[in-house]
């Protein structure tokens, strides 16, 4: 489906000049990734057929990776402490 006319209307009404529709898709996916959304969900949201097309968003924000890694280490530490008792 061609969205050019509708996108041009939105840009004119919002007084935006150098903004492309794909910029919005990229921002949407980046925000999803930053909030820990899985690559499979992001890819499905964007209509990607292959996960490799979505992987670009995985490296944008590592805070979710750090958070989940810390949680895993914490869980392992607690489990080890419980076994030692």
N, CA, C and O atoms as a Maestro MAE file, in Angstrom:
{
 s_m_m2io_version
 :::
 2.0.0
}

f_m_ct {
 s_m_title
 :::
 protein
 m_atom[340] {
  # First column is atom index #
  i_m_mmod_type
  r_m_x_coord
  r_m_y_coord
  r_m_z_coord
  i_m_residue_number
  s_m_chain_name
  s_m_pdb_residue_name
  s_m_pdb_atom_name
  i_m_atomic_number
  :::
  1 25 0.843 -1.169 0.000 1 A "UNK " " N  " 7
  2 3 0.000 0.000 0.000 1 A "UNK " " CA " 6
  3 2 0.899 1.246 0.000 1 A "UNK " " C  " 6
  4 15 1.869 1.306 0.756 1 A "UNK " " O  " 8
  5 25 0.596 2.194 -0.804 2 A "UNK " " N  " 7
  6 3 1.376 3.427 -0.903 2 A "UNK " " CA " 6
  7 2 0.894 4.424 0.146 2 A "UNK " " C  " 6
  8 15 -0.296 4.728 0.225 2 A "UNK " " O  " 8
  9 25 1.816 4.922 0.940 3 A "UNK " " N  " 7
  10 3 1.453 5.855 2.012 3 A "UNK " " CA " 6
  11 2 2.000 7.258 1.771 3 A "UNK " " C  " 6
  12 15 1.834 8.147 2.605 3 A "UNK " " O  " 8
  13 25 2.647 7.449 0.637 4 A "UNK " " N  " 7
  14 3 3.336 8.713 0.388 4 A "UNK " " CA " 6
  15 2 2.424 9.924 0.535 4 A "UNK " " C  " 6
  16 15 2.814 10.894 1.185 4 A "UNK " " O  " 8
  17 25 1.240 9.908 -0.036 5 A "UNK " " N  " 7
  18 3 0.349 11.075 0.024 5 A "UNK " " CA " 6
  19 2 -0.055 11.367 1.471 5 A "UNK " " C  " 6
  20 15 -0.012 12.516 1.911 5 A "UNK " " O  " 8
  21 25 -0.441 10.336 2.199 6 A "UNK " " N  " 7
  22 3 -0.831 10.522 3.599 6 A "UNK " " CA " 6
  23 2 0.326 11.024 4.442 6 A "UNK " " C  " 6
  24 15 0.150 11.905 5.284 6 A "UNK " " O  " 8
  25 25 1.517 10.464 4.216 7 A "UNK " " N  " 7
  26 3 2.697 10.883 4.971 7 A "UNK " " CA " 6
  27 2 3.045 12.340 4.653 7 A "UNK " " C  " 6
  28 15 3.400 13.104 5.550 7 A "UNK " " O  " 8
  29 25 2.943 12.720 3.386 8 A "UNK " " N  " 7
  30 3 3.204 14.112 3.004 8 A "UNK " " CA " 6
  31 2 2.217 15.060 3.689 8 A "UNK " " C  " 6
  32 15 2.606 16.148 4.114 8 A "UNK " " O  " 8
  33 25 0.969 14.669 3.800 9 A "UNK " " N  " 7
  34 3 -0.039 15.481 4.484 9 A "UNK " " CA " 6
  35 2 0.297 15.639 5.961 9 A "UNK " " C  " 6
  36 15 0.217 16.739 6.507 9 A "UNK " " O  " 8
  37 25 0.673 14.543 6.603 10 A "UNK " " N  " 7
  38 3 1.045 14.586 8.023 10 A "UNK " " CA " 6
  39 2 2.243 15.502 8.224 10 A "UNK " " C  " 6
  40 15 2.242 16.325 9.140 10 A "UNK " " O  " 8
  41 25 3.260 15.374 7.386 11 A "UNK " " N  " 7
  42 3 4.452 16.211 7.507 11 A "UNK " " CA " 6
  43 2 4.113 17.687 7.343 11 A "UNK " " C  " 6
  44 15 4.636 18.532 8.069 11 A "UNK " " O  " 8
  45 25 3.241 17.996 6.395 12 A "UNK " " N  " 7
  46 3 2.846 19.386 6.164 12 A "UNK " " CA " 6
  47 2 2.093 19.941 7.375 12 A "UNK " " C  " 6
  48 15 2.387 21.041 7.843 12 A "UNK " " O  " 8
  49 25 1.131 19.184 7.872 13 A "UNK " " N  " 7
  50 3 0.347 19.642 9.026 13 A "UNK " " CA " 6
  51 2 1.200 19.805 10.277 13 A "UNK " " C  " 6
  52 15 0.966 20.709 11.080 13 A "UNK " " O  " 8
  53 25 2.193 18.926 10.443 14 A "UNK " " N  " 7
  54 3 3.071 18.974 11.614 14 A "UNK " " CA " 6
  55 2 4.253 19.918 11.397 14 A "UNK " " C  " 6
  56 15 5.077 20.101 12.293 14 A "UNK " " O  " 8
  57 25 4.335 20.507 10.230 15 A "UNK " " N  " 7
  58 3 5.426 21.405 9.864 15 A "UNK " " CA " 6
  59 2 6.795 20.725 10.013 15 A "UNK " " C  " 6
  60 15 7.738 21.291 10.565 15 A "UNK " " O  " 8
  61 25 6.862 19.512 9.509 16 A "UNK " " N  " 7
  62 3 8.099 18.736 9.498 16 A "UNK " " CA " 6
  63 2 8.597 18.663 8.058 16 A "UNK " " C  " 6
  64 15 7.820 18.436 7.130 16 A "UNK " " O  " 8
  65 25 9.882 18.855 7.889 17 A "UNK " " N  " 7
  66 3 10.408 18.809 6.528 17 A "UNK " " CA " 6
  67 2 11.255 17.570 6.281 17 A "UNK " " C  " 6
  68 15 10.950 16.768 5.398 17 A "UNK " " O  " 8
  69 25 12.302 17.417 7.050 18 A "UNK " " N  " 7
  70 3 13.268 16.353 6.777 18 A "UNK " " CA " 6
  71 2 13.036 15.136 7.675 18 A "UNK " " C  " 6
  72 15 13.951 14.673 8.356 18 A "UNK " " O  " 8
  73 25 11.817 14.632 7.668 19 A "UNK " " N  " 7
  74 3 11.471 13.436 8.435 19 A "UNK " " CA " 6
  75 2 10.875 12.433 7.457 19 A "UNK " " C  " 6
  76 15 9.976 12.751 6.678 19 A "UNK " " O  " 8
  77 25 11.399 11.220 7.519 20 A "UNK " " N  " 7
  78 3 10.929 10.170 6.619 20 A "UNK " " CA " 6
  79 2 10.123 9.147 7.415 20 A "UNK " " C  " 6
  80 15 10.344 8.961 8.611 20 A "UNK " " O  " 8
  81 25 9.201 8.496 6.743 21 A "UNK " " N  " 7
  82 3 8.367 7.505 7.419 21 A "UNK " " CA " 6
  83 2 9.223 6.425 8.076 21 A "UNK " " C  " 6
  84 15 8.912 5.959 9.172 21 A "UNK " " O  " 8
  85 25 10.287 6.035 7.410 22 A "UNK " " N  " 7
  86 3 11.139 4.982 7.962 22 A "UNK " " CA " 6
  87 2 11.809 5.424 9.261 22 A "UNK " " C  " 6
  88 15 12.138 4.585 10.100 22 A "UNK " " O  " 8
  89 25 12.015 6.730 9.438 23 A "UNK " " N  " 7
  90 3 12.545 7.245 10.700 23 A "UNK " " CA " 6
  91 2 11.603 6.891 11.851 23 A "UNK " " C  " 6
  92 15 12.051 6.543 12.944 23 A "UNK " " O  " 8
  93 25 10.320 6.982 11.601 24 A "UNK " " N  " 7
  94 3 9.313 6.643 12.624 24 A "UNK " " CA " 6
  95 2 9.358 5.151 12.959 24 A "UNK " " C  " 6
  96 15 9.270 4.772 14.127 24 A "UNK " " O  " 8
  97 25 9.493 4.317 11.947 25 A "UNK " " N  " 7
  98 3 9.606 2.871 12.178 25 A "UNK " " CA " 6
  99 2 10.834 2.553 13.016 25 A "UNK " " C  " 6
  100 15 10.774 1.761 13.957 25 A "UNK " " O  " 8
  101 25 11.959 3.191 12.655 26 A "UNK " " N  " 7
  102 3 13.199 2.973 13.393 26 A "UNK " " CA " 6
  103 2 13.071 3.407 14.841 26 A "UNK " " C  " 6
  104 15 13.498 2.692 15.749 26 A "UNK " " O  " 8
  105 25 12.487 4.571 15.059 27 A "UNK " " N  " 7
  106 3 12.308 5.073 16.429 27 A "UNK " " CA " 6
  107 2 11.401 4.153 17.226 27 A "UNK " " C  " 6
  108 15 11.688 3.842 18.383 27 A "UNK " " O  " 8
  109 25 10.308 3.715 16.614 28 A "UNK " " N  " 7
  110 3 9.367 2.803 17.265 28 A "UNK " " CA " 6
  111 2 10.075 1.528 17.708 28 A "UNK " " C  " 6
  112 15 9.928 1.094 18.850 28 A "UNK " " O  " 8
  113 25 10.835 0.937 16.810 29 A "UNK " " N  " 7
  114 3 11.549 -0.303 17.124 29 A "UNK " " CA " 6
  115 2 12.634 -0.070 18.169 29 A "UNK " " C  " 6
  116 15 12.850 -0.914 19.038 29 A "UNK " " O  " 8
  117 25 13.309 1.053 18.090 30 A "UNK " " N  " 7
  118 3 14.355 1.366 19.066 30 A "UNK " " CA " 6
  119 2 13.781 1.519 20.465 30 A "UNK " " C  " 6
  120 15 14.368 1.038 21.434 30 A "UNK " " O  " 8
  121 25 12.649 2.178 20.574 31 A "UNK " " N  " 7
  122 3 12.004 2.336 21.881 31 A "UNK " " CA " 6
  123 2 11.530 0.987 22.414 31 A "UNK " " C  " 6
  124 15 11.621 0.730 23.615 31 A "UNK " " O  " 8
  125 25 11.030 0.133 21.543 32 A "UNK " " N  " 7
  126 3 10.621 -1.206 21.986 32 A "UNK " " CA " 6
  127 2 11.831 -1.968 22.525 32 A "UNK " " C  " 6
  128 15 11.761 -2.585 23.587 32 A "UNK " " O  " 8
  129 25 12.933 -1.920 21.788 33 A "UNK " " N  " 7
  130 3 14.147 -2.628 22.196 33 A "UNK " " CA " 6
  131 2 14.670 -2.091 23.523 33 A "UNK " " C  " 6
  132 15 15.113 -2.859 24.377 33 A "UNK " " O  " 8
  133 25 14.617 -0.777 23.696 34 A "UNK " " N  " 7
  134 3 15.106 -0.160 24.925 34 A "UNK " " CA " 6
  135 2 14.289 -0.572 26.138 34 A "UNK " " C  " 6
  136 15 14.769 -0.497 27.269 34 A "UNK " " O  " 8
  137 25 13.066 -1.003 25.907 35 A "UNK " " N  " 7
  138 3 12.199 -1.440 26.999 35 A "UNK " " CA " 6
  139 2 12.209 -2.950 27.189 35 A "UNK " " C  " 6
  140 15 11.405 -3.493 27.946 35 A "UNK " " O  " 8
  141 25 13.124 -3.624 26.498 36 A "UNK " " N  " 7
  142 3 13.292 -5.044 26.708 36 A "UNK " " CA " 6
  143 2 12.389 -5.941 25.881 36 A "UNK " " C  " 6
  144 15 12.307 -7.140 26.147 36 A "UNK " " O  " 8
  145 25 11.714 -5.391 24.889 37 A "UNK " " N  " 7
  146 3 10.855 -6.196 24.024 37 A "UNK " " CA " 6
  147 2 11.723 -7.165 23.232 37 A "UNK " " C  " 6
  148 15 12.796 -6.794 22.758 37 A "UNK " " O  " 8
  149 25 11.270 -8.387 23.089 38 A "UNK " " N  " 7
  150 3 12.058 -9.388 22.380 38 A "UNK " " CA " 6
  151 2 12.194 -9.030 20.899 38 A "UNK " " C  " 6
  152 15 11.339 -8.357 20.324 38 A "UNK " " O  " 8
  153 25 13.281 -9.492 20.305 39 A "UNK " " N  " 7
  154 3 13.516 -9.248 18.887 39 A "UNK " " CA " 6
  155 2 12.410 -9.871 18.025 39 A "UNK " " C  " 6
  156 15 12.053 -9.336 16.976 39 A "UNK " " O  " 8
  157 25 11.881 -10.996 18.479 40 A "UNK " " N  " 7
  158 3 10.799 -11.643 17.716 40 A "UNK " " CA " 6
  159 2 9.567 -10.743 17.660 40 A "UNK " " C  " 6
  160 15 8.931 -10.622 16.613 40 A "UNK " " O  " 8
  161 25 9.231 -10.115 18.780 41 A "UNK " " N  " 7
  162 3 8.061 -9.231 18.825 41 A "UNK " " CA " 6
  163 2 8.326 -7.974 17.993 41 A "UNK " " C  " 6
  164 15 7.455 -7.530 17.245 41 A "UNK " " O  " 8
  165 25 9.517 -7.405 18.121 42 A "UNK " " N  " 7
  166 3 9.842 -6.211 17.333 42 A "UNK " " CA " 6
  167 2 9.788 -6.536 15.845 42 A "UNK " " C  " 6
  168 15 9.207 -5.785 15.062 42 A "UNK " " O  " 8
  169 25 10.389 -7.648 15.460 43 A "UNK " " N  " 7
  170 3 10.375 -8.051 14.050 43 A "UNK " " CA " 6
  171 2 8.968 -8.245 13.526 43 A "UNK " " C  " 6
  172 15 8.650 -7.831 12.411 43 A "UNK " " O  " 8
  173 25 8.128 -8.872 14.326 44 A "UNK " " N  " 7
  174 3 6.735 -9.090 13.923 44 A "UNK " " CA " 6
  175 2 6.012 -7.751 13.790 44 A "UNK " " C  " 6
  176 15 5.215 -7.557 12.872 44 A "UNK " " O  " 8
  177 25 6.298 -6.825 14.716 45 A "UNK " " N  " 7
  178 3 5.667 -5.506 14.669 45 A "UNK " " CA " 6
  179 2 6.039 -4.736 13.409 45 A "UNK " " C  " 6
  180 15 5.233 -3.972 12.878 45 A "UNK " " O  " 8
  181 25 7.262 -4.941 12.937 46 A "UNK " " N  " 7
  182 3 7.741 -4.234 11.749 46 A "UNK " " CA " 6
  183 2 7.470 -4.988 10.455 46 A "UNK " " C  " 6
  184 15 7.686 -4.459 9.364 46 A "UNK " " O  " 8
  185 25 6.996 -6.218 10.578 47 A "UNK " " N  " 7
  186 3 6.730 -7.016 9.383 47 A "UNK " " CA " 6
  187 2 7.972 -7.641 8.789 47 A "UNK " " C  " 6
  188 15 7.990 -7.990 7.609 47 A "UNK " " O  " 8
  189 25 9.024 -7.786 9.601 48 A "UNK " " N  " 7
  190 3 10.245 -8.426 9.107 48 A "UNK " " CA " 6
  191 2 10.020 -9.923 8.955 48 A "UNK " " C  " 6
  192 15 9.376 -10.553 9.795 48 A "UNK " " O  " 8
  193 25 10.547 -10.479 7.895 49 A "UNK " " N  " 7
  194 3 10.437 -11.918 7.668 49 A "UNK " " CA " 6
  195 2 11.579 -12.679 8.326 49 A "UNK " " C  " 6
  196 15 11.438 -13.852 8.672 49 A "UNK " " O  " 8
  197 25 12.712 -12.001 8.496 50 A "UNK " " N  " 7
  198 3 13.899 -12.653 9.049 50 A "UNK " " CA " 6
  199 2 14.378 -11.892 10.279 50 A "UNK " " C  " 6
  200 15 14.421 -10.662 10.281 50 A "UNK " " O  " 8
  201 25 14.733 -12.626 11.315 51 A "UNK " " N  " 7
  202 3 15.202 -12.018 12.551 51 A "UNK " " CA " 6
  203 2 16.440 -11.164 12.326 51 A "UNK " " C  " 6
  204 15 16.652 -10.180 13.035 51 A "UNK " " O  " 8
  205 25 17.257 -11.530 11.348 52 A "UNK " " N  " 7
  206 3 18.481 -10.767 11.089 52 A "UNK " " CA " 6
  207 2 18.185 -9.314 10.727 52 A "UNK " " C  " 6
  208 15 19.002 -8.432 10.996 52 A "UNK " " O  " 8
  209 25 17.040 -9.057 10.126 53 A "UNK " " N  " 7
  210 3 16.663 -7.686 9.781 53 A "UNK " " CA " 6
  211 2 16.338 -6.869 11.022 53 A "UNK " " C  " 6
  212 15 16.393 -5.640 10.989 53 A "UNK " " O  " 8
  213 25 16.004 -7.536 12.104 54 A "UNK " " N  " 7
  214 3 15.610 -6.873 13.347 54 A "UNK " " CA " 6
  215 2 16.784 -6.702 14.295 54 A "UNK " " C  " 6
  216 15 16.719 -5.882 15.211 54 A "UNK " " O  " 8
  217 25 17.841 -7.449 14.099 55 A "UNK " " N  " 7
  218 3 18.962 -7.453 15.032 55 A "UNK " " CA " 6
  219 2 19.619 -6.092 15.222 55 A "UNK " " C  " 6
  220 15 20.249 -5.864 16.254 55 A "UNK " " O  " 8
  221 25 19.493 -5.183 14.264 56 A "UNK " " N  " 7
  222 3 20.080 -3.843 14.400 56 A "UNK " " CA " 6
  223 2 19.599 -3.158 15.669 56 A "UNK " " C  " 6
  224 15 20.330 -2.364 16.261 56 A "UNK " " O  " 8
  225 25 18.383 -3.454 16.088 57 A "UNK " " N  " 7
  226 3 17.812 -2.798 17.266 57 A "UNK " " CA " 6
  227 2 18.323 -3.402 18.567 57 A "UNK " " C  " 6
  228 15 18.197 -2.784 19.625 57 A "UNK " " O  " 8
  229 25 18.884 -4.574 18.506 58 A "UNK " " N  " 7
  230 3 19.361 -5.256 19.716 58 A "UNK " " CA " 6
  231 2 20.577 -4.570 20.307 58 A "UNK " " C  " 6
  232 15 20.822 -4.690 21.508 58 A "UNK " " O  " 8
  233 25 21.332 -3.866 19.515 59 A "UNK " " N  " 7
  234 3 22.563 -3.270 20.027 59 A "UNK " " CA " 6
  235 2 22.415 -1.803 20.407 59 A "UNK " " C  " 6
  236 15 23.395 -1.167 20.792 59 A "UNK " " O  " 8
  237 25 21.219 -1.261 20.308 60 A "UNK " " N  " 7
  238 3 21.027 0.152 20.581 60 A "UNK " " CA " 6
  239 2 21.115 0.499 22.059 60 A "UNK " " C  " 6
  240 15 21.653 1.546 22.419 60 A "UNK " " O  " 8
  241 25 20.600 -0.358 22.906 61 A "UNK " " N  " 7
  242 3 20.565 -0.053 24.331 61 A "UNK " " CA " 6
  243 2 20.892 -1.321 25.098 61 A "UNK " " C  " 6
  244 15 20.130 -2.287 25.084 61 A "UNK " " O  " 8
  245 25 22.025 -1.305 25.761 62 A "UNK " " N  " 7
  246 3 22.470 -2.491 26.479 62 A "UNK " " CA " 6
  247 2 21.976 -2.534 27.921 62 A "UNK " " C  " 6
  248 15 22.276 -3.488 28.639 62 A "UNK " " O  " 8
  249 25 21.234 -1.534 28.359 63 A "UNK " " N  " 7
  250 3 20.791 -1.517 29.752 63 A "UNK " " CA " 6
  251 2 19.898 -2.716 30.073 63 A "UNK " " C  " 6
  252 15 19.981 -3.264 31.172 63 A "UNK " " O  " 8
  253 25 19.054 -3.129 29.141 64 A "UNK " " N  " 7
  254 3 18.204 -4.294 29.382 64 A "UNK " " CA " 6
  255 2 19.051 -5.554 29.521 64 A "UNK " " C  " 6
  256 15 18.752 -6.417 30.346 64 A "UNK " " O  " 8
  257 25 20.098 -5.662 28.722 65 A "UNK " " N  " 7
  258 3 21.001 -6.815 28.809 65 A "UNK " " CA " 6
  259 2 21.669 -6.833 30.181 65 A "UNK " " C  " 6
  260 15 21.729 -7.869 30.843 65 A "UNK " " O  " 8
  261 25 22.167 -5.673 30.594 66 A "UNK " " N  " 7
  262 3 22.813 -5.586 31.909 66 A "UNK " " CA " 6
  263 2 21.842 -5.945 33.028 66 A "UNK " " C  " 6
  264 15 22.201 -6.665 33.960 66 A "UNK " " O  " 8
  265 25 20.634 -5.450 32.937 67 A "UNK " " N  " 7
  266 3 19.615 -5.711 33.960 67 A "UNK " " CA " 6
  267 2 19.307 -7.206 34.062 67 A "UNK " " C  " 6
  268 15 19.255 -7.754 35.164 67 A "UNK " " O  " 8
  269 25 19.105 -7.858 32.937 68 A "UNK " " N  " 7
  270 3 18.781 -9.284 32.945 68 A "UNK " " CA " 6
  271 2 19.978 -10.126 33.372 68 A "UNK " " C  " 6
  272 15 19.814 -11.135 34.057 68 A "UNK " " O  " 8
  273 25 21.174 -9.720 32.974 69 A "UNK " " N  " 7
  274 3 22.379 -10.437 33.402 69 A "UNK " " CA " 6
  275 2 22.548 -10.319 34.913 69 A "UNK " " C  " 6
  276 15 22.863 -11.306 35.577 69 A "UNK " " O  " 8
  277 25 22.344 -9.130 35.461 70 A "UNK " " N  " 7
  278 3 22.455 -8.931 36.910 70 A "UNK " " CA " 6
  279 2 21.416 -9.753 37.654 70 A "UNK " " C  " 6
  280 15 21.713 -10.317 38.708 70 A "UNK " " O  " 8
  281 25 20.206 -9.829 37.122 71 A "UNK " " N  " 7
  282 3 19.150 -10.618 37.751 71 A "UNK " " CA " 6
  283 2 19.507 -12.103 37.745 71 A "UNK " " C  " 6
  284 15 19.239 -12.811 38.716 71 A "UNK " " O  " 8
  285 25 20.113 -12.575 36.651 72 A "UNK " " N  " 7
  286 3 20.504 -13.982 36.570 72 A "UNK " " CA " 6
  287 2 21.612 -14.291 37.576 72 A "UNK " " C  " 6
  288 15 21.573 -15.317 38.255 72 A "UNK " " O  " 8
  289 25 22.593 -13.404 37.666 73 A "UNK " " N  " 7
  290 3 23.680 -13.598 38.628 73 A "UNK " " CA " 6
  291 2 23.128 -13.581 40.048 73 A "UNK " " C  " 6
  292 15 23.534 -14.394 40.878 73 A "UNK " " O  " 8
  293 25 22.220 -12.676 40.333 74 A "UNK " " N  " 7
  294 3 21.602 -12.602 41.654 74 A "UNK " " CA " 6
  295 2 20.857 -13.900 41.979 74 A "UNK " " C  " 6
  296 15 20.975 -14.423 43.087 74 A "UNK " " O  " 8
  297 25 20.105 -14.409 41.030 75 A "UNK " " N  " 7
  298 3 19.364 -15.662 41.235 75 A "UNK " " CA " 6
  299 2 20.322 -16.828 41.472 75 A "UNK " " C  " 6
  300 15 20.083 -17.663 42.344 75 A "UNK " " O  " 8
  301 25 21.403 -16.884 40.696 76 A "UNK " " N  " 7
  302 3 22.377 -17.960 40.875 76 A "UNK " " CA " 6
  303 2 23.057 -17.855 42.241 76 A "UNK " " C  " 6
  304 15 23.300 -18.865 42.902 76 A "UNK " " O  " 8
  305 25 23.356 -16.645 42.647 77 A "UNK " " N  " 7
  306 3 23.992 -16.436 43.949 77 A "UNK " " CA " 6
  307 2 23.075 -16.867 45.093 77 A "UNK " " C  " 6
  308 15 23.504 -17.526 46.040 77 A "UNK " " O  " 8
  309 25 21.807 -16.481 44.984 78 A "UNK " " N  " 7
  310 3 20.824 -16.885 46.011 78 A "UNK " " CA " 6
  311 2 20.647 -18.389 46.044 78 A "UNK " " C  " 6
  312 15 20.533 -18.981 47.118 78 A "UNK " " O  " 8
  313 25 20.622 -19.013 44.869 79 A "UNK " " N  " 7
  314 3 20.454 -20.469 44.818 79 A "UNK " " CA " 6
  315 2 21.656 -21.150 45.442 79 A "UNK " " C  " 6
  316 15 21.496 -22.135 46.162 79 A "UNK " " O  " 8
  317 25 22.853 -20.652 45.186 80 A "UNK " " N  " 7
  318 3 24.059 -21.217 45.780 80 A "UNK " " CA " 6
  319 2 24.089 -21.037 47.276 80 A "UNK " " C  " 6
  320 15 24.535 -21.928 47.999 80 A "UNK " " O  " 8
  321 25 23.620 -19.896 47.756 81 A "UNK " " N  " 7
  322 3 23.576 -19.631 49.194 81 A "UNK " " CA " 6
  323 2 22.585 -20.546 49.882 81 A "UNK " " C  " 6
  324 15 22.823 -20.991 51.005 81 A "UNK " " O  " 8
  325 25 21.472 -20.830 49.215 82 A "UNK " " N  " 7
  326 3 20.460 -21.719 49.797 82 A "UNK " " CA " 6
  327 2 20.949 -23.165 49.865 82 A "UNK " " C  " 6
  328 15 20.629 -23.902 50.797 82 A "UNK " " O  " 8
  329 25 21.734 -23.553 48.855 83 A "UNK " " N  " 7
  330 3 22.276 -24.925 48.843 83 A "UNK " " CA " 6
  331 2 23.335 -25.100 49.939 83 A "UNK " " C  " 6
  332 15 23.502 -26.197 50.470 83 A "UNK " " O  " 8
  333 25 24.036 -24.038 50.271 84 A "UNK " " N  " 7
  334 3 25.108 -24.109 51.268 84 A "UNK " " CA " 6
  335 2 24.561 -24.248 52.691 84 A "UNK " " C  " 6
  336 15 25.294 -24.634 53.602 84 A "UNK " " O  " 8
  337 25 23.285 -23.937 52.883 85 A "UNK " " N  " 7
  338 3 22.698 -23.990 54.227 85 A "UNK " " CA " 6
  339 2 22.403 -25.397 54.669 85 A "UNK " " C  " 6
  340 15 21.907 -25.605 55.776 85 A "UNK " " O  " 8
  :::
 }
 m_bond[339] {
  # First column is bond index #
  i_m_from
  i_m_to
  i_m_order
  :::
  1 1 2 1
  2 2 3 1
  3 3 4 2
  4 3 5 1
  5 5 6 1
  6 6 7 1
  7 7 8 2
  8 7 9 1
  9 9 10 1
  10 10 11 1
  11 11 12 2
  12 11 13 1
  13 13 14 1
  14 14 15 1
  15 15 16 2
  16 15 17 1
  17 17 18 1
  18 18 19 1
  19 19 20 2
  20 19 21 1
  21 21 22 1
  22 22 23 1
  23 23 24 2
  24 23 25 1
  25 25 26 1
  26 26 27 1
  27 27 28 2
  28 27 29 1
  29 29 30 1
  30 30 31 1
  31 31 32 2
  32 31 33 1
  33 33 34 1
  34 34 35 1
  35 35 36 2
  36 35 37 1
  37 37 38 1
  38 38 39 1
  39 39 40 2
  40 39 41 1
  41 41 42 1
  42 42 43 1
  43 43 44 2
  44 43 45 1
  45 45 46 1
  46 46 47 1
  47 47 48 2
  48 47 49 1
  49 49 50 1
  50 50 51 1
  51 51 52 2
  52 51 53 1
  53 53 54 1
  54 54 55 1
  55 55 56 2
  56 55 57 1
  57 57 58 1
  58 58 59 1
  59 59 60 2
  60 59 61 1
  61 61 62 1
  62 62 63 1
  63 63 64 2
  64 63 65 1
  65 65 66 1
  66 66 67 1
  67 67 68 2
  68 67 69 1
  69 69 70 1
  70 70 71 1
  71 71 72 2
  72 71 73 1
  73 73 74 1
  74 74 75 1
  75 75 76 2
  76 75 77 1
  77 77 78 1
  78 78 79 1
  79 79 80 2
  80 79 81 1
  81 81 82 1
  82 82 83 1
  83 83 84 2
  84 83 85 1
  85 85 86 1
  86 86 87 1
  87 87 88 2
  88 87 89 1
  89 89 90 1
  90 90 91 1
  91 91 92 2
  92 91 93 1
  93 93 94 1
  94 94 95 1
  95 95 96 2
  96 95 97 1
  97 97 98 1
  98 98 99 1
  99 99 100 2
  100 99 101 1
  101 101 102 1
  102 102 103 1
  103 103 104 2
  104 103 105 1
  105 105 106 1
  106 106 107 1
  107 107 108 2
  108 107 109 1
  109 109 110 1
  110 110 111 1
  111 111 112 2
  112 111 113 1
  113 113 114 1
  114 114 115 1
  115 115 116 2
  116 115 117 1
  117 117 118 1
  118 118 119 1
  119 119 120 2
  120 119 121 1
  121 121 122 1
  122 122 123 1
  123 123 124 2
  124 123 125 1
  125 125 126 1
  126 126 127 1
  127 127 128 2
  128 127 129 1
  129 129 130 1
  130 130 131 1
  131 131 132 2
  132 131 133 1
  133 133 134 1
  134 134 135 1
  135 135 136 2
  136 135 137 1
  137 137 138 1
  138 138 139 1
  139 139 140 2
  140 139 141 1
  141 141 142 1
  142 142 143 1
  143 143 144 2
  144 143 145 1
  145 145 146 1
  146 146 147 1
  147 147 148 2
  148 147 149 1
  149 149 150 1
  150 150 151 1
  151 151 152 2
  152 151 153 1
  153 153 154 1
  154 154 155 1
  155 155 156 2
  156 155 157 1
  157 157 158 1
  158 158 159 1
  159 159 160 2
  160 159 161 1
  161 161 162 1
  162 162 163 1
  163 163 164 2
  164 163 165 1
  165 165 166 1
  166 166 167 1
  167 167 168 2
  168 167 169 1
  169 169 170 1
  170 170 171 1
  171 171 172 2
  172 171 173 1
  173 173 174 1
  174 174 175 1
  175 175 176 2
  176 175 177 1
  177 177 178 1
  178 178 179 1
  179 179 180 2
  180 179 181 1
  181 181 182 1
  182 182 183 1
  183 183 184 2
  184 183 185 1
  185 185 186 1
  186 186 187 1
  187 187 188 2
  188 187 189 1
  189 189 190 1
  190 190 191 1
  191 191 192 2
  192 191 193 1
  193 193 194 1
  194 194 195 1
  195 195 196 2
  196 195 197 1
  197 197 198 1
  198 198 199 1
  199 199 200 2
  200 199 201 1
  201 201 202 1
  202 202 203 1
  203 203 204 2
  204 203 205 1
  205 205 206 1
  206 206 207 1
  207 207 208 2
  208 207 209 1
  209 209 210 1
  210 210 211 1
  211 211 212 2
  212 211 213 1
  213 213 214 1
  214 214 215 1
  215 215 216 2
  216 215 217 1
  217 217 218 1
  218 218 219 1
  219 219 220 2
  220 219 221 1
  221 221 222 1
  222 222 223 1
  223 223 224 2
  224 223 225 1
  225 225 226 1
  226 226 227 1
  227 227 228 2
  228 227 229 1
  229 229 230 1
  230 230 231 1
  231 231 232 2
  232 231 233 1
  233 233 234 1
  234 234 235 1
  235 235 236 2
  236 235 237 1
  237 237 238 1
  238 238 239 1
  239 239 240 2
  240 239 241 1
  241 241 242 1
  242 242 243 1
  243 243 244 2
  244 243 245 1
  245 245 246 1
  246 246 247 1
  247 247 248 2
  248 247 249 1
  249 249 250 1
  250 250 251 1
  251 251 252 2
  252 251 253 1
  253 253 254 1
  254 254 255 1
  255 255 256 2
  256 255 257 1
  257 257 258 1
  258 258 259 1
  259 259 260 2
  260 259 261 1
  261 261 262 1
  262 262 263 1
  263 263 264 2
  264 263 265 1
  265 265 266 1
  266 266 267 1
  267 267 268 2
  268 267 269 1
  269 269 270 1
  270 270 271 1
  271 271 272 2
  272 271 273 1
  273 273 274 1
  274 274 275 1
  275 275 276 2
  276 275 277 1
  277 277 278 1
  278 278 279 1
  279 279 280 2
  280 279 281 1
  281 281 282 1
  282 282 283 1
  283 283 284 2
  284 283 285 1
  285 285 286 1
  286 286 287 1
  287 287 288 2
  288 287 289 1
  289 289 290 1
  290 290 291 1
  291 291 292 2
  292 291 293 1
  293 293 294 1
  294 294 295 1
  295 295 296 2
  296 295 297 1
  297 297 298 1
  298 298 299 1
  299 299 300 2
  300 299 301 1
  301 301 302 1
  302 302 303 1
  303 303 304 2
  304 303 305 1
  305 305 306 1
  306 306 307 1
  307 307 308 2
  308 307 309 1
  309 309 310 1
  310 310 311 1
  311 311 312 2
  312 311 313 1
  313 313 314 1
  314 314 315 1
  315 315 316 2
  316 315 317 1
  317 317 318 1
  318 318 319 1
  319 319 320 2
  320 319 321 1
  321 321 322 1
  322 322 323 1
  323 323 324 2
  324 323 325 1
  325 325 326 1
  326 326 327 1
  327 327 328 2
  328 327 329 1
  329 329 330 1
  330 330 331 1
  331 331 332 2
  332 331 333 1
  333 333 334 1
  334 334 335 1
  335 335 336 2
  336 335 337 1
  337 337 338 1
  338 338 339 1
  339 339 340 2
  :::
 }
}
